[in-house]
Amino acid sequence: MSDTGRIRYAVGVDFGGTFIKMALVNEQGVIEARSRKATSEAGTQEGWLDAVEAGVTEMLKERALSKSDLSGIGVGVPGFVDFERGFIFDLTNVPGWKAVTLGPRLEERFGVHSRVDNDVNAMAVGECTFGAGRVYQHAVFVTLGTGVGGALLINNRLYRGACSMAGEIGHMSIELDGIKSPQGLGGLEQYIGNRRLVERAVSLLKSGRKSSLRELAGGDFNAITPELISRAAEQGDELSIEIFDFMAKCLASAFASVTYLLQPQAIIVGGGVAQSGAVLFDPLRKHLKERLSPVFFERLEIKSAALGNDAGVIGAATLAMIE
């Protein structure tokens, strides 16, 4: 609670490639209201600001609060950000967001303090303040979703690098002459981003492989999602288990390099696919053990994000409150 005895609130926004998720969060990290808008419906940058304003208005009304009750607004975005300026260099999976000074525009629109950061940095702040990262001084945070994002906690502080863009694990190359993207060759997310996992499943099914995925999707390949693959894997479907093993192997390749470079105490994994539990984490630990010296592997914890899919919005709101 603040010095005045008045509870502080902030809005956290998780700007995803599919949805804009918003939450009204109090200073104990508790979500008091939620709103969600489709990213595609927002369209332009102004449309996005309108969507966020509509969501904020809904949440404040639900709790009988006004804008004057807000300490600030924090936004986590899936791309390259200059944290100090609130400046977005580029969003990897969202077109039309290149060279955008979002922080000042938010402050102008809402009249409150704002913070804009990479979405995994925001997730890391949430986990370090209220979740699985509280007990560590050195940790790596990873989110698995449309893309693969990363954040670094070193000596109990977020490490952002020379221009606030450090920690982009999703663009680390895991294959010498791999898949090409605007971010380089062989980047991790080109193999295990949500779209790639679905493409891999559909390709295997079209090759004639038998799988319960076909029935779960009602025969419609367009209905296949990472969540559906996860459910099939939990039910023992061999093809789906194979896809998750491939994903775990790719992650282990990147995690081994990060571990040798930084020697974190833990790698904390969040995002939708991370909710798959043992289907992902058992093969991940197996493949990571094969790639690391026992001296490193035995001193490393692999954990699921404690805040689940709320880590991004809670972290973004926390950024706005603690800065």
C-alpha positions in Angstrom: 0.0 0.0 0.0 1.3 3.5 -0.7 2.4 6.0 1.9 -1.1 7.7 1.8 -2.7 4.4 2.7 -4.4 4.3 -0.6 -4.1 1.1 -2.7 -2.2 1.7 -5.9 -3.3 0.2 -9.2 -1.7 0.0 -12.6 -2.8 -1.4 -16.0 -0.7 -4.1 -17.5 -1.0 -4.7 -21.3 0.4 -7.8 -23.0 0.5 -7.0 -26.7 0.5 -10.3 -28.4 0.4 -11.3 -32.1 -3.1 -12.7 -31.6 -4.6 -10.8 -28.6 -4.1 -7.6 -26.6 -4.6 -8.8 -23.1 -5.1 -6.2 -20.4 -5.4 -6.4 -16.6 -6.0 -4.0 -13.7 -3.4 -5.0 -11.1 -3.0 -3.8 -7.5 0.3 -3.4 -5.8 0.2 -6.9 -4.3 0.2 -8.3 -7.9 -3.4 -9.3 -7.8 -5.5 -8.9 -10.9 -8.8 -7.1 -10.1 -10.2 -6.9 -13.6 -9.4 -8.1 -17.1 -10.1 -7.2 -20.8 -9.1 -8.7 -24.1 -9.2 -7.5 -27.7 -8.2 -9.2 -30.9 -5.0 -7.7 -32.3 -6.3 -8.0 -35.8 -9.3 -5.9 -35.0 -7.2 -3.1 -33.7 -5.6 -2.6 -37.1 -3.7 0.6 -37.1 -1.6 2.1 -34.3 -4.4 4.5 -33.4 -6.8 1.6 -33.5 -4.6 -0.2 -31.0 -4.6 2.8 -28.7 -8.4 3.0 -29.0 -8.7 -0.7 -28.1 -6.5 -0.3 -25.1 -8.4 2.8 -24.0 -11.7 0.9 -24.3 -10.3 -1.9 -22.3 -9.0 0.4 -19.6 -12.4 2.1 -19.4 -14.2 -1.2 -19.0 -11.9 -2.4 -16.2 -12.0 0.9 -14.3 -15.8 0.9 -14.5 -16.0 -2.6 -13.3 -14.1 -1.7 -10.1 -15.8 1.8 -9.7 -12.4 3.5 -10.2 -11.3 6.4 -12.4 -8.1 7.3 -14.3 -7.0 9.3 -11.3 -6.7 6.0 -9.4 -4.0 4.7 -11.8 -0.3 4.8 -11.0 0.5 4.1 -14.6 0.3 1.8 -17.6 2.8 -0.8 -18.6 3.0 -2.5 -21.9 4.9 -5.6 -22.9 5.5 -6.0 -26.7 6.9 -8.9 -28.7 9.9 -7.2 -30.3 12.8 -4.9 -30.0 12.3 -1.9 -27.5 14.4 1.0 -26.2 13.1 0.8 -22.7 14.3 4.3 -21.6 12.5 6.0 -24.4 9.5 3.8 -24.7 10.5 3.4 -28.3 9.6 0.3 -30.4 12.2 -0.6 -33.0 10.2 -3.4 -34.6 7.7 -6.0 -33.6 8.7 -9.4 -35.1 5.2 -10.9 -35.6 3.0 -7.8 -35.8 3.1 -5.7 -39.0 3.0 -1.9 -39.0 4.9 -1.4 -35.8 8.3 -0.2 -36.8 10.0 2.9 -35.2 7.1 3.8 -32.9 7.4 6.1 -29.9 4.7 4.3 -27.9 5.6 5.5 -24.3 5.0 9.2 -24.9 1.8 8.5 -26.9 0.4 6.4 -24.0 1.2 9.2 -21.6 -0.5 11.8 -23.9 -3.6 9.5 -24.3 -4.0 8.5 -20.7 -2.3 11.3 -18.7 -0.4 8.8 -16.5 3.1 7.5 -16.3 3.8 4.7 -18.8 6.5 2.1 -19.4 7.0 0.0 -22.6 9.3 -3.0 -22.5 9.9 -6.3 -24.3 7.1 -8.7 -23.3 9.5 -11.2 -21.8 11.2 -8.5 -19.7 7.7 -7.7 -18.4 7.1 -11.4 -17.7 10.4 -11.6 -15.9 9.5 -8.6 -13.7 6.2 -10.3 -12.8 7.9 -13.6 -11.9 10.7 -11.9 -10.0 8.3 -9.8 -7.9 5.4 -12.3 -7.4 6.3 -15.6 -8.9 8.9 -18.3 -9.6 11.8 -15.9 -9.9 11.7 -14.5 -6.4 14.4 -16.8 -5.0 17.0 -16.3 -7.7 19.7 -13.7 -8.4 20.6 -15.2 -11.8 17.9 -16.5 -14.1 16.8 -16.7 -17.7 13.2 -16.3 -18.6 11.7 -17.7 -21.8 8.2 -17.5 -23.3 6.8 -19.8 -25.9 4.0 -18.6 -28.1 3.7 -17.0 -31.6 7.4 -16.4 -31.2 10.0 -17.3 -28.6 11.1 -14.5 -26.3 13.8 -14.3 -23.6 14.9 -12.1 -20.7 18.0 -12.1 -18.5 18.2 -11.6 -14.7 21.9 -11.0 -13.7 22.9 -10.1 -10.2 19.2 -9.5 -9.3 18.7 -7.0 -12.1 17.2 -7.2 -15.5 20.0 -7.1 -18.1 18.9 -5.2 -21.2 22.2 -4.7 -23.0 23.6 -1.7 -24.7 20.4 -0.7 -26.5 17.8 -2.5 -24.4 17.5 -5.4 -26.7 19.5 -8.2 -24.9 17.9 -11.6 -24.3 16.5 -12.4 -27.7 16.8 -16.2 -27.3 14.2 -16.8 -30.0 16.6 -15.5 -32.6 19.6 -17.5 -31.4 20.8 -19.8 -34.2 20.4 -23.5 -33.5 21.3 -24.6 -37.0 24.4 -23.6 -39.0 22.6 -23.2 -42.4 19.1 -23.1 -41.0 15.8 -21.5 -41.9 16.2 -17.9 -43.0 14.2 -15.0 -41.4 14.7 -11.2 -41.2 16.5 -11.9 -37.9 19.1 -14.2 -39.4 19.7 -17.9 -40.1 18.5 -20.8 -38.0 16.8 -18.9 -35.3 15.1 -21.0 -32.6 11.6 -19.6 -33.1 11.7 -20.6 -36.8 11.5 -24.2 -35.6 9.2 -24.1 -32.5 7.0 -20.9 -32.8 3.3 -21.9 -32.6 2.9 -21.6 -36.4 5.9 -23.9 -37.0 4.7 -26.6 -34.6 1.3 -26.6 -36.3 3.0 -26.8 -39.8 5.1 -29.7 -38.6 2.0 -31.6 -37.3 0.0 -31.0 -40.5 3.0 -32.0 -42.7 3.3 -35.3 -40.8 -0.4 -36.0 -41.0 -0.5 -35.3 -44.8 2.4 -37.7 -45.2 0.1 -40.5 -44.0 1.1 -40.7 -40.3 -1.7 -41.9 -38.0 -2.6 -39.7 -35.1 -5.5 -39.0 -32.8 -4.9 -35.3 -33.8 -7.0 -35.9 -36.9 -10.0 -36.9 -34.8 -9.5 -34.2 -32.1 -9.4 -31.6 -34.9 -12.6 -33.0 -36.5 -10.7 -33.7 -39.7 -10.0 -30.0 -40.1 -6.2 -29.3 -40.3 -7.0 -25.6 -39.7 -8.4 -26.6 -36.2 -5.0 -27.9 -35.1 -3.3 -25.7 -32.5 -0.3 -26.2 -30.1 -2.9 -26.7 -27.3 -4.5 -29.5 -29.3 -1.1 -31.1 -30.0 -0.4 -30.9 -26.2 -3.7 -32.6 -25.4 -3.0 -35.4 -27.8 0.5 -35.9 -26.4 -0.9 -36.1 -22.9 -3.3 -38.8 -24.2 -0.3 -40.8 -25.6 -0.5 -39.9 -29.2 2.9 -40.9 -30.7 3.0 -38.2 -33.4 2.2 -35.4 -30.9 4.8 -36.8 -28.4 7.3 -36.7 -31.3 6.5 -33.1 -32.0 7.1 -32.1 -28.3 10.3 -34.1 -28.3 11.5 -32.2 -31.3 10.5 -28.9 -29.6 12.4 -30.0 -26.4 15.5 -30.8 -28.4 15.5 -27.4 -30.1 15.0 -25.6 -26.7 17.8 -27.8 -25.1 20.2 -26.7 -27.9 19.5 -23.0 -27.1 19.4 -23.5 -23.4 22.7 -25.3 -23.3 24.4 -22.4 -25.0 22.8 -19.9 -22.7 23.7 -21.9 -19.6 27.4 -22.2 -20.6 27.5 -18.5 -21.3 25.7 -17.2 -18.2 25.4 -20.1 -15.8 21.9 -19.1 -14.4 20.5 -20.7 -11.4 17.2 -21.3 -13.2 15.5 -21.2 -16.6 11.9 -20.2 -16.1 9.6 -21.0 -19.0 6.2 -19.4 -19.6 3.7 -18.9 -22.4 0.9 -21.1 -23.7 2.9 -24.1 -24.6 4.7 -24.1 -21.3 1.3 -25.1 -19.7 1.9 -28.6 -21.2 3.7 -29.7 -18.2 5.6 -33.0 -18.2 4.9 -33.5 -22.0 7.4 -30.7 -22.6 9.5 -30.5 -19.4 10.5 -34.2 -19.2 12.1 -34.4 -22.6 13.5 -30.9 -22.2 15.4 -32.0 -19.1 16.5 -35.2 -20.8 17.9 -33.4 -23.9 19.5 -30.7 -21.8 21.3 -33.3 -19.7 22.8 -34.7 -22.9 24.1 -31.3 -23.9 25.6 -30.0 -20.6 28.4 -31.1 -18.3 27.0 -32.5 -15.1 28.8 -29.7 -13.3 26.4 -27.2 -15.0 23.3 -29.4 -15.4 23.1 -30.4 -11.7 23.2 -26.7 -10.7 20.4 -25.6 -13.1 16.7 -25.7 -12.4 14.1 -25.8 -15.2 10.8 -24.4 -14.0 7.4 -23.4 -15.3 6.4 -19.8 -14.8 4.3 -19.6 -11.6 2.1 -16.8 -12.8 1.2 -18.7 -16.0 -0.3 -16.7 -18.8 -0.8 -13.8 -16.4 2.9 -13.2 -15.9 3.0 -10.6 -18.8 0.2 -8.4 -17.7 1.2 -8.6 -14.0 4.8 -7.8 -14.9 3.9 -4.9 -17.2 1.7 -3.3 -14.5 4.5 -3.9 -11.9 6.9 -2.1 -14.3 4.6 0.9 -14.3 4.4 0.9 -10.5 8.0 0.4 -9.5 9.6 2.9 -12.0 
